[in-house]
């Protein structure tokens, strides 16, 4: 995808190219090489394939530090424990996997930076579920060093909020400030290929009008990948989770905005349908007749007596927007999210504050 689907900035629009604080130069771009999509080389699955490759020689000799446990059932924390406390060979296995994946990731980033949509990118923040582990942090650190050694002039940084919360916090940046005024909280949904999160974002506008102090104060997660569910059931479950958050806000006496921000995989059309990229979601989410915002609004037509407004954008875009307060001194910056796939988005700040 070269450009998001809309350039309106006056009112929230699904998949908009122009948001209150940034222009989205591109998102979900698909770059190919001879082996296919380059993003597949920097996904969560690619990392575990590398781990499995380095386990094989040790497994043949009965020296695999993880025993008979399959690679698909290993956790990143187990790898880090082996790196820290395992014998030299086991630690070397993990170190080799981190190094090889970092080498691949560095090449993927360099290829993105060659795309016209990514020219002059000053900084890239890395998020996604993979970043939420020490192994993920080591990969980002090593990849950053490789880029510096190759004289690639870009800062590679970790997304500062917990990746599980960044996909909710960023939803507030989809909306103009006047829509948030007078409210304590808003609802957000982060839809992934494995999990769906629904939460309440405390805006904290009095402390920080730029949403720098916004945070998730209540949330629920549902692993739809394990539920063998379909699209209808998934939407119903999301509505139920949102209703739970509305009740929680009422109980806590928060002034909840009648707004729901959604981050969803794929290319988001202006009408709220998904053009492509939703293949990991339960059922056919790419049908032109299916509109997730409309389906949710049918379940929650009002919040606090006011008509519900819903705005949806790509999940990598939303997660990247959580970093907006920290990126005020950059003109062009980007996000890469390492998860089921490699999410990507490139932003241009509409008001650059040098030295911020």
C-alpha positions as CSV (number, residue, x, y, z in Angstrom):
1,X,0.0,0.0,0.0
2,X,1.4,3.4,-1.0
3,X,-1.0,5.7,0.8
4,X,-3.8,5.4,3.4
5,X,-7.3,5.6,2.2
6,X,-8.2,9.2,3.2
7,X,-6.7,12.6,3.7
8,X,-9.4,14.2,5.8
9,X,-8.3,15.8,9.1
10,X,-11.4,17.6,10.2
11,X,-13.3,14.6,11.6
12,X,-12.0,11.1,12.4
13,X,-12.1,8.8,9.4
14,X,-11.2,5.1,9.2
15,X,-7.8,4.5,7.7
16,X,-7.1,8.3,7.4
17,X,-3.9,9.6,5.9
18,X,-4.0,12.8,7.9
19,X,-4.4,12.7,11.6
20,X,-4.4,15.6,14.1
21,X,-0.7,15.5,14.7
22,X,0.8,13.4,11.8
23,X,0.5,12.5,8.2
24,X,0.7,8.8,7.6
25,X,3.0,8.4,4.6
26,X,2.4,4.7,4.3
27,X,1.5,1.6,6.2
28,X,1.3,-2.1,5.6
29,X,3.6,-1.8,2.6
30,X,4.5,-5.2,1.1
31,X,8.1,-5.4,-0.2
32,X,9.2,-8.5,-2.0
33,X,12.5,-10.1,-2.8
34,X,13.3,-13.4,-4.5
35,X,12.1,-15.4,-1.4
36,X,8.7,-13.6,-1.0
37,X,7.7,-10.8,1.4
38,X,10.7,-9.5,3.3
39,X,8.6,-8.9,6.4
40,X,8.3,-12.6,6.8
41,X,12.0,-12.7,7.6
42,X,11.5,-10.5,10.7
43,X,8.4,-12.1,12.1
44,X,7.9,-14.0,15.3
45,X,7.7,-17.2,13.3
46,X,11.0,-16.5,11.6
47,X,12.8,-16.1,14.9
48,X,11.5,-19.5,16.2
49,X,12.5,-21.2,12.9
50,X,16.0,-20.0,13.6
51,X,15.9,-21.3,17.1
52,X,14.8,-24.7,15.8
53,X,17.6,-24.7,13.3
54,X,20.2,-24.2,16.0
55,X,18.6,-26.8,18.3
56,X,19.0,-29.6,15.7
57,X,22.7,-30.3,16.0
58,X,22.5,-30.4,19.8
59,X,19.4,-32.5,19.7
60,X,21.1,-35.2,17.6
61,X,23.7,-35.6,20.3
62,X,21.2,-35.5,23.1
63,X,22.6,-32.2,24.3
64,X,19.6,-29.9,23.6
65,X,19.2,-27.8,26.8
66,X,15.5,-27.7,26.2
67,X,15.1,-31.5,26.1
68,X,12.2,-32.9,24.2
69,X,10.1,-29.8,24.4
70,X,9.0,-28.6,21.0
71,X,10.2,-25.2,19.8
72,X,6.7,-24.0,19.2
73,X,6.0,-24.5,23.0
74,X,9.1,-22.7,24.1
75,X,8.8,-19.2,25.7
76,X,11.1,-16.3,25.2
77,X,11.8,-16.1,28.9
78,X,13.1,-19.7,28.8
79,X,15.6,-18.6,26.2
80,X,16.8,-15.7,28.2
81,X,17.2,-17.9,31.3
82,X,19.4,-20.3,29.2
83,X,21.4,-17.3,27.9
84,X,22.0,-16.1,31.4
85,X,22.4,-19.3,33.4
86,X,22.8,-22.2,31.0
87,X,26.0,-24.0,30.1
88,X,28.1,-22.4,27.4
89,X,26.7,-24.5,24.6
90,X,23.1,-23.8,25.5
91,X,23.8,-20.1,25.9
92,X,25.6,-20.2,22.6
93,X,22.5,-21.7,21.0
94,X,20.4,-18.7,22.1
95,X,23.1,-16.2,21.2
96,X,23.3,-17.7,17.7
97,X,19.6,-17.4,17.2
98,X,19.6,-13.7,18.4
99,X,22.5,-12.9,16.1
100,X,21.1,-14.5,13.0
101,X,17.6,-13.0,13.5
102,X,19.2,-9.6,14.1
103,X,21.2,-9.9,10.9
104,X,18.0,-10.6,9.0
105,X,16.1,-7.8,10.8
106,X,18.9,-5.3,9.9
107,X,18.6,-6.3,6.2
108,X,14.8,-6.0,6.3
109,X,15.1,-2.5,7.8
110,X,17.7,-1.4,5.1
111,X,15.3,-2.6,2.5
112,X,12.4,-0.6,4.0
113,X,14.6,2.5,4.1
114,X,15.2,2.1,0.3
115,X,11.4,2.4,-0.4
116,X,10.4,5.9,-1.5
117,X,7.7,6.1,1.2
118,X,10.5,5.6,3.9
119,X,13.1,8.0,2.6
120,X,14.6,10.4,5.2
121,X,13.3,8.3,8.1
122,X,15.1,9.6,11.2
123,X,14.0,7.0,13.8
124,X,12.2,3.7,13.9
125,X,10.5,2.4,17.0
126,X,10.1,-1.3,17.4
127,X,7.0,-2.7,19.0
128,X,4.9,-5.9,18.8
129,X,4.7,-8.8,21.2
130,X,8.2,-9.9,20.4
131,X,9.6,-6.6,21.8
132,X,7.9,-7.3,25.2
133,X,10.7,-9.7,26.2
134,X,14.4,-9.4,27.1
135,X,15.2,-11.5,24.0
136,X,13.3,-9.0,21.9
137,X,15.2,-6.1,23.5
138,X,18.5,-7.8,22.8
139,X,17.5,-8.3,19.1
140,X,16.7,-4.6,18.8
141,X,19.9,-3.6,20.5
142,X,22.0,-5.9,18.3
143,X,20.2,-4.8,15.2
144,X,20.8,-1.2,16.0
145,X,24.5,-1.8,16.3
146,X,24.6,-3.6,13.0
147,X,22.9,-0.7,11.3
148,X,25.4,1.8,12.9
149,X,28.3,-0.4,11.7
150,X,26.8,-0.4,8.2
151,X,26.6,3.5,8.5
152,X,22.8,3.5,8.2
153,X,21.7,6.8,9.5
154,X,18.6,5.9,11.5
155,X,17.9,5.6,15.3
156,X,16.4,2.2,16.2
157,X,14.5,2.5,19.5
158,X,12.3,0.3,21.6
159,X,8.6,1.4,21.9
160,X,8.4,2.8,25.4
161,X,5.0,1.6,26.5
162,X,4.4,-2.0,27.1
163,X,3.5,-3.4,23.6
164,X,0.2,-4.8,25.0
165,X,-0.8,-1.3,26.1
166,X,0.7,0.7,23.3
167,X,-1.9,-0.7,20.9
168,X,-4.6,0.8,23.1
169,X,-2.9,4.1,24.1
170,X,-2.2,5.0,20.5
171,X,-5.9,5.0,19.7
172,X,-6.3,8.4,21.5
173,X,-4.1,10.0,18.8
174,X,-6.6,9.1,16.1
175,X,-8.9,11.7,17.5
176,X,-8.7,15.5,17.5
177,X,-8.2,17.1,21.0
178,X,-11.6,18.7,21.1
179,X,-13.3,15.3,21.0
180,X,-11.4,14.2,24.1
181,X,-11.9,17.4,26.1
182,X,-13.9,17.1,29.3
183,X,-13.5,13.3,29.5
184,X,-11.3,11.2,31.8
185,X,-11.1,8.0,29.7
186,X,-11.9,6.4,26.4
187,X,-12.2,2.8,25.2
188,X,-9.7,1.1,22.8
189,X,-9.5,-2.2,21.0
190,X,-6.3,-3.8,19.8
191,X,-7.0,-6.7,17.4
192,X,-4.1,-9.1,16.6
193,X,-3.6,-12.3,14.8
194,X,-3.5,-14.2,18.1
195,X,-5.1,-12.0,20.8
196,X,-7.7,-9.3,21.1
197,X,-7.3,-6.7,23.8
198,X,-9.9,-4.3,25.0
199,X,-9.1,-1.6,27.6
200,X,-9.8,1.8,29.1
201,X,-7.2,4.5,28.5
202,X,-6.9,7.3,31.1
203,X,-6.3,10.4,29.0
204,X,-4.8,12.5,31.9
205,X,-5.3,15.7,29.7
206,X,-4.9,18.0,32.7
207,X,-1.4,16.6,33.4
208,X,-0.4,16.4,29.7
209,X,-2.5,17.8,26.8
210,X,-0.3,16.0,24.4
211,X,-1.4,12.6,25.9
212,X,2.1,11.9,27.1
213,X,0.7,10.8,30.5
214,X,-2.1,8.7,29.1
215,X,-2.1,5.1,30.3
216,X,-4.2,1.9,30.4
217,X,-6.0,1.6,33.7
218,X,-8.2,-1.4,32.9
219,X,-8.0,-4.1,30.2
220,X,-9.0,-7.6,29.2
221,X,-7.3,-10.0,26.8
222,X,-8.9,-12.8,24.8
223,X,-6.8,-15.4,22.8
224,X,-9.1,-15.9,19.9
225,X,-6.5,-18.2,18.2
226,X,-7.2,-20.8,20.8
227,X,-11.0,-20.4,20.8
228,X,-11.8,-21.9,17.4
229,X,-14.3,-19.1,16.9
230,X,-15.8,-17.4,13.8
231,X,-16.3,-13.8,12.8
232,X,-19.7,-13.4,14.3
233,X,-18.7,-14.9,17.6
234,X,-15.5,-12.8,17.7
235,X,-17.4,-9.5,17.2
236,X,-19.9,-10.6,19.9
237,X,-17.0,-11.3,22.3
238,X,-15.5,-7.9,21.6
239,X,-18.8,-6.2,22.3
240,X,-19.1,-8.1,25.5
241,X,-15.6,-7.0,26.6
242,X,-16.4,-3.4,25.8
243,X,-19.6,-3.6,27.8
244,X,-17.5,-4.8,30.7
245,X,-15.2,-1.8,30.4
246,X,-18.2,0.6,30.2
247,X,-19.6,-0.9,33.5
248,X,-16.1,-0.6,35.1
249,X,-15.9,3.1,34.2
250,X,-19.4,3.7,35.6
251,X,-18.4,1.9,38.8
252,X,-15.2,4.0,39.1
253,X,-17.2,7.2,38.2
254,X,-14.9,8.1,35.3
255,X,-16.2,10.5,32.6
256,X,-16.0,8.1,29.7
257,X,-15.9,9.6,26.2
258,X,-18.5,8.1,23.8
259,X,-15.5,7.1,21.6
260,X,-13.9,3.7,20.7
261,X,-10.6,3.6,18.9
262,X,-9.7,0.3,17.1
263,X,-6.4,-1.0,15.8
264,X,-6.8,-3.9,13.3
265,X,-4.5,-5.7,11.0
266,X,-4.7,-4.9,7.3
267,X,-5.4,-2.0,5.0
268,X,-8.4,-0.1,6.3
269,X,-10.8,1.4,3.9
270,X,-12.5,4.7,4.6
271,X,-15.9,2.9,5.2
272,X,-14.3,0.7,7.8
273,X,-14.0,-2.5,5.8
274,X,-10.6,-4.3,5.4
275,X,-9.1,-4.4,2.0
276,X,-6.5,-7.0,2.7
277,X,-4.2,-8.2,5.5
278,X,-6.8,-9.7,7.8
279,X,-6.0,-13.3,6.9
280,X,-5.0,-14.3,10.5
281,X,-8.4,-13.2,11.9
282,X,-11.2,-15.6,12.6
283,X,-13.4,-15.9,9.5
284,X,-13.6,-13.6,6.5
285,X,-12.8,-10.1,7.7
286,X,-11.9,-8.9,4.2
287,X,-15.4,-9.1,2.8
288,X,-16.6,-5.7,1.5
289,X,-19.9,-6.3,3.2
290,X,-18.3,-6.6,6.7
291,X,-17.6,-3.5,8.6
292,X,-16.2,-4.1,12.1
293,X,-16.9,-0.5,13.3
294,X,-20.5,-0.8,12.2
295,X,-20.9,-4.2,13.8
296,X,-19.5,-2.9,17.1
297,X,-21.7,0.2,17.0
298,X,-24.8,-2.0,16.4
299,X,-23.9,-3.7,19.7
300,X,-23.0,-0.5,21.5
301,X,-25.0,2.4,20.0
302,X,-24.6,4.7,22.9
303,X,-22.1,5.4,25.7
304,X,-23.2,7.5,28.6
305,X,-26.3,8.7,26.7
306,X,-24.4,9.9,23.7
307,X,-24.1,8.3,20.3
308,X,-21.0,6.1,20.0
309,X,-18.3,7.2,17.6
310,X,-15.8,4.6,16.4
311,X,-12.6,5.1,14.4
312,X,-10.4,2.3,13.2
313,X,-6.9,2.2,11.7
314,X,-4.2,-0.3,11.1
315,X,-2.8,-1.9,14.3
316,X,0.8,-0.9,13.5
317,X,-0.3,2.6,12.9
318,X,-2.1,2.8,16.2
319,X,0.8,1.2,18.2
320,X,3.2,3.6,16.6
321,X,1.0,6.6,17.5
322,X,1.6,5.8,21.2
323,X,5.2,7.1,20.7
324,X,4.0,10.4,19.2
325,X,4.7,12.5,22.3
326,X,8.3,11.2,22.3
327,X,8.9,11.8,18.6
328,X,8.1,15.6,18.6
329,X,11.7,16.5,17.5
330,X,11.7,14.2,14.5
331,X,10.1,15.1,11.2
332,X,10.0,11.6,9.7
333,X,9.8,8.5,11.8
334,X,8.4,5.0,11.6
335,X,7.3,1.9,13.5
336,X,7.9,-1.8,13.0
337,X,5.9,-4.3,15.0
338,X,7.2,-7.8,15.3
339,X,4.4,-10.3,15.8
340,X,2.5,-12.8,13.7
341,X,3.8,-10.7,10.9
342,X,5.9,-7.5,10.6
343,X,3.6,-4.5,10.9
344,X,4.9,-1.2,9.5
345,X,4.0,2.4,9.2
346,X,5.9,5.7,8.4
347,X,4.8,9.1,9.8
348,X,5.6,12.7,9.1
349,X,4.9,15.1,12.1
350,X,2.8,18.0,11.1
351,X,4.4,20.3,13.7
352,X,8.1,19.5,14.4
353,X,9.4,20.8,17.7
354,X,13.2,20.6,17.5
355,X,14.8,20.1,20.9
356,X,11.6,18.8,22.4
